[in-house]
Amino acid sequence: MVSQKSLYAHFKHADTLKEHDRQQLAELASERLTCTKDNVILREGEPSNGIFVVAEGLCYTHRYMEDGTRQIVDIHFPGEIIGLDQLSQPRYLSGLHALTDVVLYVYDKLSVMQLFTASPALARLLLNMVSQGQAILTERIISLSRHGAQRRVAHLLLEILHRGGESNPLGQKQFRKVSAQEADVASGSLHPPLTFRIPQTVIADTLGLSFVHVSRVLRQLREKGLITTQGNGITLVDVDGLRAIAGMGTVTESVKNF
């Protein structure tokens, strides 16, 4: 059985590889790294030596602007791989920060590159993973540059739902099912709603908005009956309603976008 900490376990369609490639990928050595909430995992500009797999918790990549403000590049969930987009870079282009207590497995970048360049099938697998990550970031760039704040926030909440939801193969779930009674009271459109904890400052820095603006948008979404909030907790009550605001259609029509 493949260990859930192995790189093999986190590449989509890895089970289509030939036995030799599967074994090589599954046996690639890694080191376990833990970091507590709100601490730095790595800094922008440090030598780019590793590829990371998130086993437990949440973390995010970010860059600091010249004026000292922070731009979050991406939020990373259990089961996701960090660093594939920087294989060609001698130094990390972004810092990595723990949003919660986090456990990661670190793979030597040179070993990963040697393995994937030696096998056309593995190279295609790598290209597929990188292109999927690029597609997500492209959607967000379009949202940032062309859409208003309410649509941006709705789109990000739906992205978090699909990337961090029940498909996570590892770690503690960042989402929880609410009770049947809560679900009935909230809405019949989603059975049941999902709750997750993402600080409003993280939403703001991901979308290039102020904390005050994000707070105002969340209040508007709450008044429309699309979400409920408590502290840093956000419950998605009406996913189809959020999709309408985000311009993504219904759940059935839009699930392919993630």
C-alpha positions as CSV (number, residue, x, y, z in Angstrom):
1,M,0.0,0.0,0.0
2,V,1.3,3.5,-0.9
3,S,2.0,5.7,2.1
4,Q,-0.2,8.8,2.2
5,K,2.9,10.9,2.9
6,S,4.5,9.8,-0.4
7,L,4.6,12.1,-3.4
8,Y,2.9,9.4,-5.4
9,A,-0.3,9.7,-3.3
10,H,-0.7,13.4,-4.3
11,F,-0.3,13.3,-8.1
12,K,-3.6,13.0,-9.9
13,H,-3.7,10.0,-12.3
14,A,-0.5,8.6,-10.8
15,D,-2.2,5.2,-10.8
16,T,-2.1,5.2,-14.6
17,L,1.7,4.9,-14.5
18,K,3.6,1.8,-15.2
19,E,4.8,-0.2,-12.2
20,H,8.4,1.0,-12.3
21,D,7.4,4.7,-12.4
22,R,4.9,4.2,-9.6
23,Q,7.5,2.5,-7.4
24,Q,10.1,5.2,-8.1
25,L,7.6,8.0,-7.2
26,A,6.4,6.2,-4.1
27,E,9.9,5.5,-2.8
28,L,11.2,9.0,-3.2
29,A,12.7,10.0,0.1
30,S,11.3,12.9,2.2
31,E,11.7,14.6,5.6
32,R,8.9,15.5,7.9
33,L,8.6,19.2,8.8
34,T,6.3,20.7,11.4
35,C,5.5,24.3,12.0
36,T,3.2,26.0,14.5
37,K,0.5,28.5,13.7
38,D,1.5,31.9,12.4
39,N,5.2,31.0,12.0
40,V,7.5,31.3,9.0
41,I,8.2,28.0,7.1
42,L,10.5,29.6,4.6
43,R,11.3,33.1,3.4
44,E,11.2,34.7,0.0
45,G,14.7,34.6,-1.5
46,E,16.0,31.5,0.3
47,P,17.6,28.8,-1.8
48,S,14.9,26.8,-3.6
49,N,15.9,23.3,-2.5
50,G,12.7,21.6,-1.7
51,I,9.2,20.5,-2.9
52,F,6.5,20.3,-0.1
53,V,3.5,18.1,0.4
54,V,1.0,19.5,2.9
55,A,0.0,16.6,5.3
56,E,-2.0,18.5,7.9
57,G,-3.1,22.0,8.4
58,L,-3.1,25.1,6.2
59,C,-0.3,27.3,4.9
60,Y,0.0,30.1,2.3
61,T,2.6,31.5,-0.1
62,H,3.0,35.2,-0.1
63,R,5.2,38.2,-1.1
64,Y,5.7,41.5,0.6
65,M,5.4,44.6,-1.6
66,E,7.7,47.6,-1.5
67,D,5.2,49.5,0.7
68,G,5.2,46.7,3.3
69,T,1.8,45.3,2.4
70,R,1.4,41.5,2.0
71,Q,0.1,39.8,-1.1
72,I,-1.0,36.2,-0.6
73,V,-0.2,34.2,-3.7
74,D,-2.1,31.0,-2.8
75,I,-3.5,29.1,0.2
76,H,-2.4,25.5,0.4
77,F,-4.6,22.6,1.7
78,P,-3.9,19.1,2.9
79,G,-2.8,16.9,0.0
80,E,-1.5,19.7,-2.1
81,I,2.0,20.0,-3.5
82,I,3.9,23.3,-3.1
83,G,6.8,24.3,-5.2
84,L,6.2,22.6,-8.6
85,D,6.0,26.1,-10.2
86,Q,9.4,27.0,-8.9
87,L,11.4,24.0,-10.1
88,S,13.5,26.2,-12.5
89,Q,14.1,28.9,-9.9
90,P,17.3,29.0,-7.8
91,R,15.6,30.8,-5.0
92,Y,12.0,30.8,-3.7
93,L,10.0,33.6,-5.3
94,S,7.5,33.6,-2.4
95,G,7.6,33.0,1.3
96,L,5.7,30.2,3.0
97,H,3.8,30.8,6.2
98,A,1.8,28.5,8.5
99,L,-1.9,29.6,8.8
100,T,-2.5,26.8,11.3
101,D,-0.3,24.2,12.9
102,V,1.0,22.4,9.9
103,V,2.8,19.2,8.9
104,L,4.6,19.0,5.6
105,Y,6.8,16.4,3.9
106,V,9.8,17.9,2.1
107,Y,11.4,16.4,-1.0
108,D,14.8,17.3,-2.4
109,K,14.2,19.3,-5.6
110,L,17.2,18.0,-7.5
111,S,16.0,14.4,-6.8
112,V,12.5,15.2,-8.0
113,M,13.8,16.8,-11.2
114,Q,16.1,13.9,-12.0
115,L,13.3,11.4,-11.5
116,F,10.8,13.3,-13.7
117,T,13.3,14.1,-16.5
118,A,14.2,10.4,-16.7
119,S,10.6,9.3,-17.5
120,P,8.3,10.8,-20.2
121,A,5.3,9.5,-18.3
122,L,6.3,11.2,-15.1
123,A,7.2,14.4,-17.0
124,R,3.6,14.4,-18.5
125,L,2.2,13.9,-15.0
126,L,4.2,16.9,-13.7
127,L,3.1,19.1,-16.6
128,N,-0.5,18.2,-15.8
129,M,-0.1,19.2,-12.2
130,V,1.6,22.5,-13.0
131,S,-1.0,23.4,-15.6
132,Q,-3.9,22.7,-13.1
133,G,-2.3,25.0,-10.6
134,Q,-1.8,27.7,-13.3
135,A,-5.5,27.4,-14.3
136,I,-6.5,28.1,-10.7
137,L,-4.3,31.2,-10.5
138,T,-5.4,32.4,-13.9
139,E,-9.0,32.3,-12.7
140,R,-8.1,34.4,-9.7
141,I,-6.1,36.9,-11.7
142,I,-9.1,37.5,-13.9
143,S,-11.3,37.8,-10.9
144,L,-8.8,40.3,-9.3
145,S,-8.4,42.5,-12.4
146,R,-12.0,42.5,-13.8
147,H,-14.5,41.8,-11.1
148,G,-15.9,43.7,-8.1
149,A,-15.2,42.9,-4.4
150,Q,-18.4,40.8,-3.9
151,R,-17.7,38.6,-6.9
152,R,-14.1,38.2,-5.8
153,V,-14.9,37.1,-2.3
154,A,-17.6,34.7,-3.5
155,H,-15.2,33.1,-6.0
156,L,-12.5,32.6,-3.4
157,L,-15.0,31.0,-0.9
158,L,-16.0,28.6,-3.6
159,E,-12.4,27.9,-4.5
160,I,-11.7,27.1,-0.8
161,L,-14.7,24.9,-0.7
162,H,-13.6,22.8,-3.6
163,R,-9.9,22.7,-2.9
164,G,-10.1,22.1,0.9
165,G,-13.3,20.1,1.2
166,E,-14.0,16.4,1.8
167,S,-11.7,15.2,-0.9
168,N,-8.6,15.9,1.2
169,P,-6.7,12.6,1.5
170,L,-4.7,13.7,4.5
171,G,-4.8,15.5,7.8
172,Q,-7.5,17.1,9.9
173,K,-10.4,18.4,7.9
174,Q,-10.6,22.2,7.8
175,F,-14.3,21.9,7.0
176,R,-16.9,20.3,9.3
177,K,-20.5,19.2,8.6
178,V,-23.0,21.1,10.7
179,S,-25.8,19.2,12.4
180,A,-28.9,18.2,10.5
181,Q,-30.9,20.7,12.6
182,E,-28.5,23.6,11.7
183,A,-28.7,22.6,8.1
184,D,-32.5,22.6,8.0
185,V,-32.5,26.0,9.6
186,A,-29.9,27.4,7.3
187,S,-31.0,26.3,3.9
188,G,-32.2,23.3,1.9
189,S,-29.9,24.1,-1.0
190,L,-26.9,22.4,0.4
191,H,-27.0,19.3,2.6
192,P,-25.3,20.1,4.8
193,P,-23.5,23.5,4.6
194,L,-19.8,23.5,5.3
195,T,-17.9,25.7,7.8
196,F,-14.2,26.6,7.6
197,R,-12.0,29.1,9.4
198,I,-10.1,31.6,7.3
199,P,-9.2,34.9,8.9
200,Q,-10.6,37.9,7.1
201,T,-7.1,39.4,6.9
202,V,-6.1,36.3,4.8
203,I,-9.1,36.8,2.5
204,A,-8.2,40.5,2.2
205,D,-4.5,39.9,1.4
206,T,-5.4,37.2,-1.1
207,L,-7.8,39.4,-3.0
208,G,-6.0,42.7,-2.7
209,L,-8.8,44.2,-0.6
210,S,-8.8,46.0,2.8
211,F,-9.9,44.2,5.9
212,V,-12.8,46.7,6.2
213,H,-13.9,46.0,2.6
214,V,-13.9,42.2,3.2
215,S,-15.9,42.6,6.4
216,R,-18.5,44.7,4.5
217,V,-18.7,42.1,1.7
218,L,-19.2,39.2,4.2
219,R,-21.9,41.2,5.9
220,Q,-23.6,41.7,2.5
221,L,-23.4,37.9,1.7
222,R,-24.7,37.2,5.2
223,E,-27.7,39.5,4.7
224,K,-28.5,37.7,1.5
225,G,-28.6,34.4,3.3
226,L,-25.6,33.0,1.4
227,I,-23.3,32.5,4.4
228,T,-23.3,32.8,8.2
229,T,-20.2,34.0,10.2
230,Q,-19.0,33.6,13.7
231,G,-15.5,34.9,14.5
232,N,-13.2,33.5,11.8
233,G,-15.7,30.8,11.0
234,I,-17.6,31.1,7.7
235,T,-20.5,28.7,6.9
236,L,-21.5,28.4,3.2
237,V,-25.3,28.2,3.4
238,D,-26.3,28.6,-0.3
239,V,-23.6,27.5,-2.6
240,D,-25.7,27.9,-5.8
241,G,-26.4,31.5,-4.7
242,L,-22.6,32.1,-4.2
243,R,-22.0,30.6,-7.7
244,A,-24.5,33.0,-9.2
245,I,-22.6,36.0,-7.7
246,A,-19.3,34.5,-8.8
247,G,-20.6,34.1,-12.3
248,M,-20.1,30.3,-12.2
249,G,-23.6,28.9,-12.6
250,T,-24.9,26.0,-10.6
251,V,-22.9,23.4,-8.7
252,T,-23.5,20.8,-11.5
253,E,-22.4,23.2,-14.3
254,S,-19.4,24.6,-12.6
255,V,-17.8,21.8,-10.7
256,K,-15.5,21.2,-13.7
257,N,-13.9,24.6,-13.1
258,F,-12.1,23.3,-10.0
